[in-house]
Amino acid sequence: MYNNKTTAFKLGLLILLALLLGACAAPSYGPMVEDRSVQARPSERISATSSNTPVKVTDTPAASAPAITPKPQSDVPPTATITITAQPISKPIIAPPINQAAAAPLVQDKVQEKVQEKVKAPTLPASKQAVVEQLLADADQLKAQGKETQAVIQLQRAQRIAPRDPKVYARLAALQLSLGEAARAEQLALKGLTLVPNKKTYQYYFWKLIGASRSHLGDSEGEAKAIVESAKYK
Amino acid sequence: MSKQRVRNKVTSNSSLGWISWIWIFKLTTVLLVLGVVALIYIDAQIRHRFEGHRWSLPAKVYARPLELFTGQQLAQGQLKFELTQLGYRWVTQAKAPGQVQKTNQGMIIYSRGFRFVGGDEQGHLVEVNLVGDKIVGLRQTSGASIAVLRLEPQLVGGIYPAHNEDRELIQLDDLPNGFIETLLAVEDRQYYAHYGVSPWGIMRAMWANIRAGAVVQGGSTLTQQLVKNFYLTDQQTLWRKLIEAPMALLLNIHYSKDEVLEVYLNEVFAGQSGKRAIHGFGLASRFYFGQPVSELKLHQVALLVGLVKGPSYYNPRRHPKRATNRRNLVLSVLAQQGLISETQKTNYQALPLDLTEAKQVSRYPAYMDLVRQQLKQHYQASSLSSHGLRIFTSLDPWVQQQADKAMLEQVGKLKQRYSNIEGLQGAAVVSHRDSGELLALVGDYNGGYAGHNWALDESRQVGSLLKPIVHLAALETGRYSPNSIIDDAPIALPQPDGSLWQPQNYDRKSHGKVPMYETLVKSYNQANVRLGLDVGVDKVLQQLQRMGVEQSIPAYPSVLLGAVEMSPLQVNQVYQTIASNGFYSPLSIVRQVTEANGRLLSNFPFAVRQVASNESIYMLQHEMRLVASQGTAKGVYRYLPKQQKVAAKTGTTNDQKDSWFAGFSGLHVATVWLGREDAKPTPLTGAGGALNVWGQLMQNLAYAHDEDIKPQTVAHYYLNRATGEAIPDKCPNGVWLPMLKTSAPSFNASCGY
């Protein structure tokens, strides 16, 4: 009885010891182990920025307004019909003969603008135009697949390549508005507006977009102003 | 208890044999139990580690990819630089990815392709035609059209965990032909036949070593090597020795040979770069050859495989001779085993090592500071250093290199010219004009040094760099035009403490009544203070804050002359807003973050906010262009061709403690600051110091200018400088200035003289 007890005790002790030994050795197994799995809990471990979680808006008045449908084949002028426009001139144009006297500054100004209207040139060289067109088409395709963020990325790429092309801003603004980012859309449209001082169709389009954005933001006064502005270019 | 045991032993002396048998039995049982427990435990460990998250992978930081398209204006030598940095090899005929071939009209590039956000870019074989440094033609050699080609982005850094272990994961499929054969020929010939351990292998290795007269083969199998590196520590303990073989056996039972081999390829230690440990053949290939492993030729493969035996002893950069011998030995083993012919062996052995220059862990410390800063706001530190995230930045390696170079060279020249500018430091910031993306950041005059970041962490008074903001605020009131007449007479203002503040012009003279544009062109202090006071110091500060300066600034009149401390990065933010036509967009660094598998986590979208009217900005830009063409900044044309449009401003603070230059040209906005570390006076003005760095930098960047777009409400008038009246354009000494049509000047047909 006494012997059995000690044997059992010793055996138990040894097994315990063995287990302890095993446990002691454990740290040496995994000094480099990181048990986090990216795939398993991305939202928990890797906090994404708010900017990457676009708000989908489907039933805003803005999104349903025909003027801001960002499809390439739609009848919206900026994406379809406008290709040839006047190139703005920054260099002063040496204008009228001096003896046309007092009205000169005004005339000068008019001449300048006449010349501006006459100088017809595409917004971009043909080759750059092709790149931009392709990127815009890619963006449209991505958006159609429901990949809005990816579409935004393609448009940003186009913006870097052709930062003065109003088409890019038109598309970016419309996309942001359809994502519910009305404040961002409004500002992009305002930026687009600065690129098209002599292009009525674009001006009309951008003002419509600004109006829709402001309406979305609840800025009725601003919206009214935008409507008045857009009417000027209709 | 112990007494009892002693007595027990003594009394049972007679029955010794019987008792010892019991003890042997007991011991065996215990050992068996122990063994089983240990095996179960080891088995669990093996599977857990092998099937789980195997390695903590540092985040990879990428530069912007270079986009190639017809009409793209590059800087001189930029394309070549870019390809070299990406490890492209110049060959007589480009036949494989990563190769480039010179042609009469330009080059033929076989691009590698890359998994971008939003879609894979395939590798393409394209012909690029260049005239000067402009791409005039881009087409696939197959004849198919291609509008734009994105080269893969350069990997410019990583965010490392504490243990500094770095690797680039590869799969068996990524290996070039002959890689596995070479590895097995040297390390484990019977790999596909043994059970994880191989007694025969040990014997054969010994025999091979004796025959070769050197240690060419190791005795342990690849599986054992993997167990050693992957599961066990480096310490030579008995426990380790005991379990290595059973672990290898277990590993062999659970997983296929290919699976084990793939882990081995990624685990193997292949060298050390500073604190960073290079693991796996994927990263080793980048580290030594600057190429992906798939592109390696057999002599390079032989070197990598040879390195496994002792990466520091055979370090090919430090001991090229040793490494060459080792490589050639590996090639001999291949020939001995009939894997290559004797001729092939001789040919390969004659080839150079083909190493790239060693690159620093982070070649862009200043820029990386900012990347880390921005990411910390969105991600946990552990996510960044262990999940293998991919960080896509807007860093432009070419611009960064030119900025570093201009800073180092010009500061060197200044130090030579002036004996009394010990501790001269410098910082530079370059951004893309219309997107607000940060392209380069120089945080120390010696760009590679990672210490105090002078572009981010140092704020100094900005001096005359603030004058354009005074002008902008004035133009925004609608009461001022570039031709408005301002009085430059001396001015004295009582201070809160009763003393008088009497700012003076740099030349200590007064210039009477001058048109507003000239107060900027010549940087007159007295006139600008008067202008700012009329507009209101608070209005000027509000304008500044709308342009991205967040700190609160007390509204003292001295602010009008730049008694405001700002970092070079902040200054660039303000000038960026002017350059992008009055639209503020925060300078951005990170474009996207994705998981290792390409899944998009964050996109940092382009956003703008209009903070000044189009008209005011148009007129201000015109004034700033005059500063460069005829004013304090005209020294830039020592570096740039006359037809290049520059809008800029110099800045010099009291006692010439700080030398500033900020402005924009073509596609780039840049700010340069020079000053002493201890903020003591220097012999430098803005034009004498920072201007030179700015000029040299811009000289080496691609220049393409989009025409300025004049707002409808603005017209250009030819004006009499003294009176501000419009005059006939045949009059001498007039000046063309943009003005609001609503405040059109009166016309004087007699020139006004």
Interface residues (C-beta under 8 A of the other chain):
Chain A: T7 K10 L11 L14 I15 A18 L19 G22 A25 A26 S28 Y29 G30 P31 M32 V33 E34 D35 R36 S37 V38 Q39 P42 R45 I46 S47 A48 T49 S51 N52 Q87 P88 I89 S90 P92 I93 I94 A95 I98 N99 A101 A102 A103 A104 P105 L106 Q108 D109 Q112 P125 S127 K128 A130 V131 E133 Q134 L135 D138 L142 K147 T149 Q150 V152 I153 Q154 Q156 R157 Q159 R160 I161 P163 R164 L172 Q176 R184 Q187 L188 L190 K191 T194 L195 P197 N198
Chain B: K26 T29 V30 V33 L34 V37 A38 Y41 Q45 R49 G52 H53 W55 S56 E67 F69 T70 G71 V117 G118 G119 A147 V148 H163 E165 Y231 L232 T233 W239 R240 H378 Y379 Q380 S382 S383 S386 H387 G388 L389 H432 R433 D434 S435 E437 N581 G582 F583 R591 Q592 E595 A596 N597 R599 L600 L601 S602 N603 F604 P605 F606 A607 V608 R609 Q610 N614 L667 D706 E707 D708 I709 K710 P711 Q712 A715 H716 Y717 Y718 A726 P728 D729 K730 W736 K741 A744 P745 F747 A749
